[in-house]
């Protein structure tokens, strides 16, 4: 337990001291939040109704899709994981600790966004705080699982950028953050249903603000939970100790199994 706590403490401090991680965990999501809030308050006041969940999801995407995978790949390329293996540290711990520290960073950012949006931009607070908190945790869990999976299947830093942007950019444009999913054309709406951000927004609005979004919130919760569990399981299963490892249990394409819950969501929509 002491080793786990020490490792967690080290990873947490790294997330603050490392300039790249500090940018993705704190500076980027908070600066984007401030800019969007100031602009949208004047240009599109309707956006304020969904600003809190949108910015919380954005913070999770920034820290876990853009920030979490790269250190995993860098450590594997530097053969750091090999020394962990020699000392008997299981793959589960190697993946869980960076994920947990990133979760804490994201919760801190969410804890800044929510009260400041209510106080300074007159955003309506959640009607159901318990439901809101549950969806925050569930959203972070689901996106963290995908971030770990990206880090595990990426062969190098260039692959990390490719896979991360392939998830991040569509999530921003089609995931209901900036434009409500109901306003998207049919085909784009269906594509958006393949993204965790869409279900996070559905769950936030339904359970946190009691708004009818035309999608069963229990299904949204189930899809996020199932995706998170599958993603974490696959990340552990596909984990490679070093770049020379030739005994990978399965082909990285197996990672797409994590998207099966979202395919179910498309069929339910």
ROVOSE-701663 format. One line per 5 residues: number of its first residue (from 1); their letters; for each residue x, y, z of N, C-alpha, C. Coordinates in steps of 0.001 Angstrom, whole numbers, plus 500000, padded with zeros to 6 digits. Each point is the difference from the previous one (the first is absolute). Layout:
BEGIN
NUM = a = X/Y/Z/X/Y/Z/X/Y/Z; ... $
//
This chain:
BEGIN
1 = xxxxx = 500827/498792/500000/499173/501208/500000/500865/501264/500000; 501086/499972/500775/500883/501168/500039/500609/500268/498626; 500378/498913/499297/500565/500160/498656/498964/500607/499057; 498746/499556/500149/498924/500534/499150/499817/501491/500261; 499989/500383/501283/499811/501409/500364/501162/500849/499491 $
6 = xxxxx = 501216/499488/500136/501175/500740/499529/499957/500182/498475; 499611/498938/499305/499895/500079/498540/498910/500987/499598; 498868/499939/500694/498901/500925/499723/500439/501443/500231; 500691/500235/501120/500467/501345/500320/500969/500513/498950; 500890/499121/499537/500968/500394/498968/499293/500364/498705 $
11 = xxxxx = 499045/499157/499579/499271/500267/498762/499173/501273/500105; 499421/500242/501170/499186/501202/500180/500859/501254/499884; 501163/499997/500643/500897/501153/499912/500516/500192/498579; 500216/498883/499287/500449/500089/498614/498960/500703/499142; 498717/499723/500281/498930/500632/499242/499939/501501/500179 $
16 = xxxxx = 500633/500509/501059/500028/501441/500255/501322/500617/499547; 501089/499264/500206/501316/500541/499678/500330/499905/498522; 499539/498931/499347/500269/499842/498575/499191/501033/499224; 500672/500801/499176/499338/501112/499314/498905/499517/499057; 500262/498910/499284/499005/499486/499062/498751/499516/500727 $
21 = xxxxx = 500204/499254/501103/498859/499494/500752/499275/501121/500734; 500757/500981/500501/499367/501151/500647/499108/500739/499009; 500474/500129/498777/499215/500662/498954/498706/499249/499723; 500099/498676/499820/498831/499217/499609/499063/499728/501168; 500549/499918/501209/499160/499719/501167/499288/501243/500530 $
26 = xxxxx = 500660/501160/499910/499461/501199/500639/499881/501203/499054; 501102/500423/499428/500018/501266/499277/499093/499989/498771; 500090/498966/499195/499200/499930/498781/498499/499949/500294; 499525/499066/500840/498548/499964/500252/499473/501236/500705; 500767/500573/500936/499514/501183/500716/500035/501243/499113 $
31 = xxxxx = 501030/500130/499174/500065/501144/499081/498895/499904/498954; 499761/498808/499492/498935/499812/499020/498637/500302/500632; 499815/499547/501222/498756/500274/500727/499768/501502/500158; 501030/500714/500414/499860/501446/500198/499690/500706/498690; 500690/499611/498930/499786/500631/498702/498592/499722/499477 $
36 = xxxxx = 499581/498737/500046/498682/499623/499500/498900/500661/500820; 500179/500034/501306/498976/500601/500859/499815/501475/499696; 501102/500713/499810/499913/501433/499705/499399/500256/498629; 500347/499168/499022/499479/500192/498648/498526/499604/499904; 499683/498817/500513/498651/499486/499845/498974/500777/500812 $
41 = xxxxx = 500436/500582/501099/499065/500798/500801/499427/501148/499180; 500776/500477/499009/499561/501091/499146/499410/499516/498676; 500638/498991/499405/499601/499556/498670/498863/498991/500001; 500012/499090/500959/498998/498922/500020/499646/499654/501442; 499135/500776/500615/499642/499767/501408/499409/498615/500262 $
46 = xxxxx = 499433/499377/498961/499416/498659/500171/501079/498991/500407; 501240/500238/499549/501095/499087/500330/500224/499915/501506; 499656/501057/500727/500218/500010/501442/499226/498889/500694; 498918/499526/499372/499196/498941/500604/500760/498682/500093; 500956/499809/499098/500771/498754/499995/501491/500235/500222 $
51 = xxxxx = 500366/501194/500432/501418/500335/500088/500729/499153/501042; 499408/499787/501160/500694/499236/501034/500312/498585/499532; 498995/499212/499548/500355/498652/499539/500945/500005/498808; 499820/500939/499074/500868/500046/498825/501451/500245/500392; 500231/500920/500928/501363/500315/500407/500616/498908/500883 $
56 = xxxxx = 499178/499303/500769/500499/498870/500791/500434/498871/499060; 499173/499720/498999/500363/498977/499013/501252/500421/499239; 500082/501276/499650/501182/500495/499301/501257/499806/500848; 499907/500289/501288/501149/499820/500896/500414/498538/500054; 499021/499094/500034/500314/498571/500017/500670/499568/498704 $
61 = xxxxx = 499511/500490/498884/500604/499671/498707/501427/500530/499906; 500209/501218/500473/501324/500612/499931/501020/499222/500824; 499656/499691/501232/500967/499355/500886/500176/498516/499706; 498919/499332/499584/500061/498539/499889/500189/499492/498584; 499554/500734/499012/500222/499574/498621/501274/500622/499435 $
66 = xxxxx = 500246/501267/500340/501206/500664/499507/501190/499838/500945; 499753/499956/501319/501096/500004/500953/500419/498644/500535; 499048/499118/500278/500305/498723/500650/500806/499028/499149; 499698/499806/498704/500688/498938/499246/501492/500218/499781; 500431/501234/499735/501394/500225/499601/501032/499568/501039 $
71 = xxxxx = 499813/500302/501311/500983/499522/500974/500111/498474/500040; 498903/499303/499732/500052/498533/499973/500888/499516/498864; 499830/500603/498833/500814/499609/498852/501462/500393/500215; 500226/501190/500543/501375/500451/500253/500711/499085/500990; 499296/499582/501043/500597/499105/500996/500308/498636/499393 $
76 = xxxxx = 499117/499522/499141/500254/498705/499358/501192/500091/499055; 500086/501107/499237/501121/500159/499078/501319/500154/500727; 499957/500567/501209/501224/500174/500795/500322/498770/500839; 499220/498929/499828/500200/498737/500722/499836/500148/501512; 499222/500996/500421/499757/500188/501429/499118/498883/500542 $
81 = xxxxx = 499029/499553/499199/499096/498950/500454/500731/498676/500233; 501092/499808/499281/500760/498763/500184/500558/499913/501415; 500462/501137/500526/500514/499993/501379/498874/499761/500992; 498804/500504/499682/498848/499714/500862/499717/498502/500029; 500091/499372/498836/499726/498571/499913/501006/499206/500822 $
86 = xxxxx = 501268/500398/499925/501048/499319/500765/499723/500085/501491; 499438/501126/500437/499721/500195/501418/498611/499496/500409; 499341/499311/499100/498753/499342/500346/498773/500882/500038; 500056/501172/499376/498837/500889/499970/499063/499539/498901; 498741/499697/500308/499069/499494/498983/499577/501071/499007 $
91 = xxxxx = 499574/499548/498830/499557/500921/498955/498801/500821/500451; 499157/499411/500836/498813/500708/500478/500398/501275/500737; 501015/499914/500855/500451/501170/500754/500628/501044/499085; 500745/499533/499003/500659/500931/499082/498971/500835/499248; 498862/499394/499685/498957/500719/499281/499068/500760/500941 $
96 = xxxxx = 499733/499416/501160/499014/500605/500905/500497/501306/500610; 501270/500057/500361/500507/501181/500702/499988/501251/499110; 500517/499959/498761/499866/501195/499154/498543/500384/499756; 499140/498990/499860/498579/500297/499790/499403/500689/501217; 500320/499502/501193/499458/500592/501226/500488/501429/500204 $
101 = xxxxx = 501271/500238/499744/500511/501367/500179/499354/500957/499002; 499784/499529/498775/499343/500839/499005/498549/500249/500381; 499360/499004/500583/498626/500167/500496/499945/501104/501052; 500972/500005/500908/500034/501030/501049/500170/501383/499376; 500912/500122/499035/500193/501291/499319/498702/500473/499345 $
106 = xxxxx = 499309/499080/499347/498759/500357/499311/498918/500403/500993; 499930/499311/501128/499020/500360/501023/500279/501395/500567; 501269/500343/500140/500356/501343/500470/499510/501046/499010; 500231/499747/498701/499557/500946/498971/498477/500096/499991; 499317/498864/500104/498531/500010/500048/499513/500771/501225 $
111 = xxxxx = 500756/499885/501104/499653/500728/501215/500222/501497/499891; 500818/500408/499043/500196/501430/499730/498933/500511/499035; 499735/499225/498962/499056/500431/498966/498582/500155/500545; 499532/499013/500750/498596/499987/500414/499608/501210/500847; 500688/500298/501111/499566/501153/500804/500251/501345/499328 $
116 = xxxxx = 501093/500107/499224/500273/501294/499351/498990/500283/498891; 499556/498948/499295/498983/500198/498960/498692/500470/500620; 499655/499442/501149/498766/500392/500694/500120/501419/500549; 501159/500316/500549/500190/501286/500681/500193/501153/499029; 500844/499811/498981/500394/501128/499152/499229/500099/498682 $
121 = xxxxx = 499412/498883/499551/499310/500022/498704/498514/499681/500129; 499513/499955/501234/498578/499775/500267/499460/498728/499346; 500820/498988/499954/499578/498712/499459/499132/499293/501037; 498929/499372/499542/499111/499292/500918/500734/498813/500617; 499977/499872/501318/500659/498864/500643/499225/498714/499740 $
126 = xxxxx = 500630/498861/500199/499279/498727/499839/498802/499920/500942; 498924/499430/499506/498818/499786/500834/500245/498827/500943; 500723/499015/499496/500305/498797/500770/501520/499880/500136; 500535/500430/501133/501444/499988/500190/500556/498584/500085; 499219/499082/500557/500460/498607/500087/500146/499412/498599 $
131 = xxxxx = 498979/500220/499160/500081/499519/498624/501135/500652/499242; 500193/501301/500205/501090/500720/499339/501358/499410/500390; 500210/499790/501295/501274/499445/500479/500228/498601/499454; 498933/499196/499976/500113/498644/499462/500430/500025/498545; 499414/500893/499213/500341/500071/498580/501419/500527/499803 $
136 = xxxxx = 500439/500938/500834/501390/500470/499930/500961/498827/500163; 499782/499209/501034/500883/498857/500268/499927/498973/498881; 498791/499746/499517/499814/499003/498951/500639/500454/498691; 499860/501279/499688/500607/500546/498782/501520/499905/500055; 500550/500397/501133/501453/499939/500164/500492/498561/499914 $
141 = xxxxx = 499266/499080/500609/500375/498577/499968/500016/499478/498569; 498960/500310/499251/499892/499506/498629/501100/500565/499109; 500225/501308/500086/501007/500633/499140/501415/499598/500425; 500217/499808/501301/501312/499542/500472/500328/498624/499439; 498998/499125/499934/500224/498670/499430/500439/500083/498550 $
146 = xxxxx = 499369/500880/499236/500377/500167/498597/501403/500588/499892; 500322/500959/500875/501339/500571/499995/501076/498965/500266; 499762/499123/500965/500949/498922/500275/500142/499077/498802; 498877/499691/499379/500023/499103/498848/500809/500609/498857; 499848/501305/499794/500787/500686/498972/501492/499886/500313 $
151 = xxxxx = 500366/500199/501262/501399/499901/500387/500566/498603/499834; 499173/498999/500233/500463/498609/499914/500184/499544/498558; 499089/500376/499107/500078/499488/498624/500891/500845/499096; 500334/501221/500421/500835/500864/499159/501443/499517/500010; 500571/499839/498822/501361/499475/499902/501065/501049/500272 $
156 = xxxxx = 499657/501278/499807/500954/501084/500230/499238/501296/500229; 500739/501079/500241/499366/501287/500305/499196/500545/498824; 500418/499670/498787/499249/500458/498833/498628/499320/499936; 499980/498727/500342/498728/499272/500022/499078/500557/501068; 500572/500418/501131/499201/500581/501078/499261/501235/499499 $
161 = xxxxx = 500726/500868/499300/499386/501223/499482/498859/499656/499042; 500234/499030/499127/498993/499615/499015/498730/499480/500671; 500156/499024/500893/498839/499403/500651/499295/501003/500912; 500770/500803/500708/499405/500979/500911/499163/501021/499251; 500540/500525/498913/499265/500998/499229/498792/499391/499292 $
166 = xxxxx = 500101/498722/499667/498890/499311/499347/498797/499888/500938; 500250/500052/501296/498924/499963/500989/499640/501406/500460; 501004/500829/500254/499780/501324/500576/499231/500929/499061; 500436/500130/498771/499390/500958/499087/498531/499671/499684; 499670/498743/499638/498579/499693/499800/499164/500206/501261 $
171 = xxxxx = 500591/499727/501160/499269/500202/501255/499649/501471/500186; 500909/500882/499630/499736/501424/500103/498921/500459/499029; 500035/499469/498781/499094/500486/498963/498656/499282/499978; 500010/498708/500312/498783/499193/499841/499483/499421/501307; 500697/500253/501108/499650/499381/501270/499028/500781/500852 $
176 = xxxxx = 499396/501063/499455/499004/500757/500743/500566/501064/500907; 501298/500270/499917/500606/501001/500871/499693/501414/499528; 500281/500281/498745/499789/501332/499461/498638/500143/499322; 499573/498899/499353/498717/499986/499289/499171/498848/500540; 498777/500223/500428/499162/498891/500483/499875/498901/498956 $
181 = xxxxx = 500048/498753/500444/499922/498876/499062/498728/500034/499170; 498923/500514/500578/498721/500055/499295/500038/500937/498794; 500959/500902/499957/500104/500958/498899/500884/499494/498862; 500669/498865/500188/500883/499462/498970/499192/499267/498930; 500457/500046/498741/499350/499204/498946/500034/498511/500350 $
186 = xxxxx = 499113/499235/499388/499837/498587/500341/501268/499185/500079; 500815/500019/498935/501208/499182/499964/501012/500453/501041; 500126/501320/500198/500933/500509/500991/499519/499677/501415; 498686/500004/500181/499451/499618/501300/500337/498556/500321; 499905/499125/499006/500336/498588/500205/501480/499821/500320 $
191 = xxxxx = 500861/500759/499321/501436/499933/500289/500267/500482/501426; 499293/501068/500394/500163/500508/501351/499602/498994/501060; 499079/499094/499657/499574/498975/500945/501077/498944/500252; 501088/500064/499255/501126/499087/500218/501041/500591/500945; 499683/501144/500602/500966/500705/500846/499518/500069/501441 $
196 = xxxxx = 500900/499825/500962/499591/500054/501408/499456/501352/500419; 500485/501070/499383/499539/501330/500384/498503/500170/499769; 499455/499362/498963/498563/500108/499717/499185/499437/501150; 500368/498820/500479/499247/499365/501084/500222/500723/501320; 501188/500580/500160/500257/500790/501201/499071/501213/500037 $
201 = xxxxx = 499852/500666/498862/499113/501159/499945/498551/499597/500228; 499572/498884/499409/498646/499500/500239/499775/499750/501494; 500964/499320/500625/499864/499654/501409/500017/501238/500885; 500875/500946/499694/500057/501245/500776/498668/500736/499949; 499488/500189/498808/498770/500775/499853/498801/499279/500623 $
206 = xxxxx = 499939/498680/499820/498858/499245/500514/500046/499838/501508; 501141/499597/500538/500098/499699/501424/500380/501212/500836; 500786/500921/499434/500427/501172/500762/499021/501155/499954; 499411/500215/498808/499109/501153/499812/498545/499614/499717; 499716/498695/499945/498639/499501/499766/499424/500513/498682 $
211 = xxxxx = 500845/500020/498964/499559/500439/498675/499781/498771/499122; 498895/499957/499310/499709/498890/499093/500780/500185/498706; 500943/499101/499745/500850/500112/498804/499622/498967/498933; 498942/499239/500238/499565/499019/499015/500798/498718/500007; 500800/499783/501049/500778/498758/500108/499951/499553/501456 $
216 = xxxxx = 499714/498730/500215/499872/499474/501356/501313/500183/500771; 499992/500774/501100/501243/500241/500735/500603/498738/500606; 499150/499016/500305/500529/498750/500549/500837/499262/498967; 499589/500073/498735/500809/499411/498946/501314/500754/499840; 499947/501321/500117/501227/500796/499905/500971/499616/501112 $
221 = xxxxx = 499471/499833/501212/500838/499595/501136/500584/498612/499763; 499174/499078/499544/500464/498631/499750/501079/499968/498928; 499805/500766/498929/500969/500017/498897/501339/500562/500462; 499986/501087/500762/501248/500565/500519/500700/499024/500943; 499233/499386/500888/500576/499053/500953/500589/498791/499285 $
226 = xxxxx = 499239/499441/499055/500466/498820/499273/501259/500311/499200; 500020/501152/499344/501178/500378/499227/501226/500161/500898; 499798/500629/501171/501120/500181/500918/500564/498679/500479; 499121/499075/500377/500443/498694/500492/500730/499238/498907; 499412/499975/498801/500636/499281/498889/501339/500626/499645 $
231 = xxxxx = 500060/501331/499985/501247/500692/499646/501112/499683/500994; 499692/500076/501294/501014/499683/501009/500447/498547/499880; 499040/499098/499811/500350/498593/499861/500885/499740/498798; 499662/500603/498875/500807/499824/498793/501375/500638/500139; 500071/501139/500699/501300/500658/500200/500947/499084/500773 $
236 = xxxxx = 499478/499351/501021/500829/499064/500774/500368/498790/499148; 499028/499499/499241/500231/498798/499188/501017/500251/498892; 499942/501169/499377/500879/500313/498870/501304/500671/500420; 500190/500199/501289/501170/500731/500502/501302/499320/499568; 500947/500809/499536/501313/499516/499593/501056/500625/500898 $
241 = xxxxx = 500917/499189/500530/500969/500485/500980/501080/500881/499383; 500385/499738/498766/501022/500827/499366/499822/499953/498489; 500732/500836/499301/499837/500117/498550/500497/498773/499260; 500781/499146/500676/500523/498796/499359/499120/498791/500265; 498907/500191/500713/499142/498892/500380/499374/499374/498761 $
246 = xxxxx = 500212/498717/499850/499433/499283/498850/498946/498986/500434; 499578/500074/501249/499046/499012/500529/498680/500669/500351; 499608/501015/499241/498718/500660/500234/498885/498963/499899; 499059/500046/500935/498951/498983/500073/499074/500008/498797; 499778/501157/499419/499079/500100/498871/500360/501220/499163 $
251 = xxxxx = 499436/500076/498822/500256/501133/499114/499324/501249/500567; 500660/501169/499876/499408/501240/500530/498623/500327/499444; 499655/499414/498847/498683/500278/499425/498872/499553/500931; 500338/499117/500935/499009/499554/500988/499476/501170/500823; 500750/501098/500049/499582/501178/500771/498656/500538/499530 $
256 = xxxxx = 499640/499748/498749/498738/500515/499483/498787/499338/500653; 500235/498920/500723/498901/499373/500746/499428/500988/501023; 500834/500929/500465/499540/500995/500967/498909/500892/499427; 499867/500003/498685/498971/500839/499366/498666/499267/499814; 499936/498740/500378/498745/499260/499847/498834/500640/500761 $
261 = xxxxx = 500209/500486/501245/498877/500667/500672/499476/501213/499229; 500887/500717/499327/499563/501175/499237/499249/499576/498732; 500380/498868/499437/499250/499461/498862/498588/499642/500437; 499890/499439/501204/498681/499710/500556/499204/501287/500147; 500680/501066/500428/499340/501295/500136/499451/500509/498683 $
266 = xxxx = 500752/499782/498910/499521/500403/498670/498732/499242/499651; 499975/498715/500312/498841/499170/499686/498777/500411/500839; 500268/500529/501214/498900/500400/500874/499451/501369/499652; 500771/500806/499267/499580/501372/499722/498937/500072/498909 $
//
